[in-house]
Amino acid sequence: MIEVEGNIWDAEHDSLIVIPTNIGWTSGGRAVMGAGLAKDATARWHGLVEWYGAHCKRHQSQTSVVRYEWTPLILFPVKPLSKLNPSMSWMRMADPELIERSTIQLSKWYETTEWKGKIAVPIVGCGNGKLKEEMILPILKKHLIDDRFMLVRRGA
């Protein structure tokens, strides 16, 4: 994995972009994507919250990494489902085990897809997920081992 500094949205035309998400939905079936890169993505692609909410509701705790077709987005679960109140999953801390599962899924997805370009990956779970980089970086580096993955750190 190569590391770069900058705005992850600058990679939009050349790469797919990993969007950290929670696994949850509102009573109306919409994903809750109100902060960080997820919020940015909803402003750029209308219909995303409906599509991803339905996807999460269908797959529940087993929601996996998935590409939002016809866009550069790869939705990447970092916060687990709140089974008692799915609409509040966004309030949970990111889960390192879920992040590792999602990282493995991303690597396997790349091996089986026709996409052969780069994938821009933020330091997932360390913003709104409230985890520390030193906990997550080893997971990312263990599974995203070659230069097709770009770890994008926010520029100053």
Number of C-alpha atoms within 10 A of each C-alpha: 18 14 13 14 12 12 14 22 16 11 17 15 10 12 22 23 28 25 24 28 31 30 30 31 28 18 10 10 19 21 28 24 22 15 14 14 20 22 15 14 21 16 12 10 12 10 12 19 22 16 14 24 24 19 20 23 20 11 11 19 16 14 21 21 23 18 18 14 8 6 14 21 22 21 22 28 31 30 25 25 24 19 13 8 12 22 22 17 23 25 13 16 18 25 18 18 13 19 22 19 18 22 24 17 17 22 17 13 15 16 11 9 8 8 12 12 12 16 27 29 24 22 18 27 25 19 17 18 21 13 17 13 13 9 12 18 14 12 17 23 15 12 17 22 12 10 12 17 22 22 23 21 16 12 9 6
